[in-house]
Amino acid sequence: MIPTDESLLKRLAADLDDAFPLLLDEMQGLVFNAARRWLPGRQDAEDVTQEVFIRAYKALGRYDPEEVGELHLRPWLFTITLNLCRNHARTRSRRPRQVELDTRVDPVASVSVEHEAVAAIGVDEWRQRLAELASGQRDAIVLRHVVGLSYDEIGEVVGRPTGTVKSDVHRGIARLRTTLATEETT
């Protein structure tokens, strides 16, 4: 059973080493999915996801138990994620381009590889659509519809008022609908 944020915070405050795997179990998929929408490659998203949890572990180790108990866990974790994705995007142009490896080792595995390739096309198309949005809209949509944060939590992550976040989500969705309608007619 996955604990609630409040019970998980209590456990993290009491025994970080014992409770941190629960945090990983609960949040690593969401962190990876968000990073995958913000970054161009799967490897980039995996690297950022690892770094998010390394930084979270180190930070939690430095906090007093009272500070850990008062954290807003999901917004705090996605603030780290968003900042690392932004940093990664800034430095990406200075590094050699990474190429995805062909994972087909045997014919039996090709079915799952084909499935992954088809799924990746959809992810790449959505990532491209999201990349065309203003960064505030893109961040708000990913945090709302990929990660599932509340508007208040998103506001906390991006440092904007809740009303602005709602507006960003609404305008971003409207722009995505327009983009999809244009794609369907061409």
Contacts in CASP RR format, 6 or more apart in sequence:
PFRMAT RR
TARGET T0000
AUTHOR 0000-0000-0000
METHOD contacts of the structure
MODEL  1
MIPTDESLLKRLAADLDDAFPLLLDEMQGLVFNAARRWLPGRQDAEDVTQ
EVFIRAYKALGRYDPEEVGELHLRPWLFTITLNLCRNHARTRSRRPRQVE
LDTRVDPVASVSVEHEAVAAIGVDEWRQRLAELASGQRDAIVLRHVVGLS
YDEIGEVVGRPTGTVKSDVHRGIARLRTTLATEETT
2 22 0 8 1.000
2 25 0 8 1.000
2 26 0 8 1.000
3 11 0 8 1.000
3 22 0 8 1.000
3 26 0 8 1.000
5 72 0 8 1.000
5 73 0 8 1.000
5 74 0 8 1.000
8 19 0 8 1.000
8 22 0 8 1.000
8 23 0 8 1.000
8 26 0 8 1.000
8 73 0 8 1.000
9 68 0 8 1.000
9 69 0 8 1.000
9 71 0 8 1.000
9 73 0 8 1.000
10 69 0 8 1.000
11 18 0 8 1.000
11 19 0 8 1.000
11 22 0 8 1.000
12 19 0 8 1.000
12 20 0 8 1.000
12 23 0 8 1.000
12 60 0 8 1.000
12 68 0 8 1.000
12 69 0 8 1.000
13 65 0 8 1.000
13 66 0 8 1.000
13 68 0 8 1.000
13 69 0 8 1.000
14 65 0 8 1.000
16 57 0 8 1.000
16 60 0 8 1.000
16 61 0 8 1.000
16 68 0 8 1.000
20 57 0 8 1.000
20 60 0 8 1.000
23 53 0 8 1.000
23 56 0 8 1.000
23 73 0 8 1.000
24 53 0 8 1.000
27 74 0 8 1.000
27 77 0 8 1.000
28 49 0 8 1.000
28 53 0 8 1.000
29 49 0 8 1.000
30 146 0 8 1.000
30 147 0 8 1.000
30 148 0 8 1.000
31 49 0 8 1.000
31 52 0 8 1.000
31 53 0 8 1.000
31 77 0 8 1.000
31 78 0 8 1.000
31 81 0 8 1.000
32 45 0 8 1.000
32 46 0 8 1.000
32 49 0 8 1.000
33 146 0 8 1.000
33 147 0 8 1.000
34 78 0 8 1.000
34 81 0 8 1.000
34 82 0 8 1.000
34 85 0 8 1.000
34 142 0 8 1.000
34 143 0 8 1.000
34 146 0 8 1.000
34 147 0 8 1.000
35 44 0 8 1.000
35 45 0 8 1.000
35 48 0 8 1.000
35 49 0 8 1.000
35 52 0 8 1.000
35 81 0 8 1.000
35 84 0 8 1.000
35 85 0 8 1.000
36 42 0 8 1.000
36 45 0 8 1.000
36 123 0 8 1.000
36 127 0 8 1.000
37 123 0 8 1.000
37 126 0 8 1.000
37 127 0 8 1.000
37 130 0 8 1.000
37 142 0 8 1.000
37 146 0 8 1.000
38 45 0 8 1.000
38 82 0 8 1.000
38 85 0 8 1.000
38 89 0 8 1.000
38 138 0 8 1.000
38 139 0 8 1.000
38 142 0 8 1.000
39 45 0 8 1.000
39 48 0 8 1.000
39 85 0 8 1.000
39 88 0 8 1.000
39 89 0 8 1.000
40 92 0 8 1.000
40 127 0 8 1.000
41 98 0 8 1.000
41 100 0 8 1.000
42 100 0 8 1.000
42 120 0 8 1.000
43 98 0 8 1.000
43 100 0 8 1.000
44 88 0 8 1.000
44 92 0 8 1.000
44 98 0 8 1.000
47 88 0 8 1.000
48 81 0 8 1.000
48 84 0 8 1.000
48 85 0 8 1.000
48 88 0 8 1.000
49 81 0 8 1.000
51 84 0 8 1.000
52 77 0 8 1.000
52 80 0 8 1.000
52 81 0 8 1.000
52 84 0 8 1.000
55 80 0 8 1.000
55 84 0 8 1.000
56 76 0 8 1.000
56 77 0 8 1.000
56 80 0 8 1.000
60 68 0 8 1.000
63 71 0 8 1.000
72 153 0 8 1.000
72 156 0 8 1.000
74 147 0 8 1.000
74 149 0 8 1.000
74 153 0 8 1.000
75 149 0 8 1.000
75 153 0 8 1.000
75 154 0 8 1.000
75 155 0 8 1.000
75 156 0 8 1.000
75 157 0 8 1.000
78 143 0 8 1.000
78 147 0 8 1.000
78 149 0 8 1.000
78 153 0 8 1.000
78 157 0 8 1.000
79 156 0 8 1.000
79 157 0 8 1.000
82 139 0 8 1.000
82 143 0 8 1.000
82 157 0 8 1.000
82 158 0 8 1.000
103 109 0 8 1.000
103 113 0 8 1.000
103 116 0 8 1.000
104 110 0 8 1.000
104 113 0 8 1.000
129 176 0 8 1.000
129 179 0 8 1.000
129 180 0 8 1.000
130 138 0 8 1.000
130 141 0 8 1.000
130 142 0 8 1.000
130 176 0 8 1.000
131 138 0 8 1.000
132 175 0 8 1.000
132 179 0 8 1.000
133 141 0 8 1.000
133 172 0 8 1.000
133 175 0 8 1.000
133 176 0 8 1.000
134 168 0 8 1.000
134 172 0 8 1.000
136 158 0 8 1.000
136 160 0 8 1.000
136 168 0 8 1.000
137 168 0 8 1.000
137 169 0 8 1.000
137 171 0 8 1.000
137 172 0 8 1.000
137 175 0 8 1.000
138 172 0 8 1.000
139 154 0 8 1.000
139 157 0 8 1.000
139 158 0 8 1.000
139 168 0 8 1.000
140 154 0 8 1.000
140 158 0 8 1.000
140 165 0 8 1.000
140 168 0 8 1.000
140 169 0 8 1.000
140 172 0 8 1.000
141 168 0 8 1.000
141 169 0 8 1.000
141 172 0 8 1.000
141 173 0 8 1.000
141 176 0 8 1.000
143 149 0 8 1.000
143 153 0 8 1.000
143 154 0 8 1.000
143 157 0 8 1.000
143 158 0 8 1.000
144 151 0 8 1.000
144 154 0 8 1.000
144 165 0 8 1.000
144 169 0 8 1.000
145 169 0 8 1.000
149 157 0 8 1.000
151 162 0 8 1.000
151 163 0 8 1.000
151 165 0 8 1.000
151 166 0 8 1.000
151 169 0 8 1.000
152 162 0 8 1.000
154 162 0 8 1.000
154 165 0 8 1.000
154 169 0 8 1.000
155 161 0 8 1.000
155 162 0 8 1.000
155 164 0 8 1.000
155 165 0 8 1.000
158 165 0 8 1.000
160 168 0 8 1.000
END
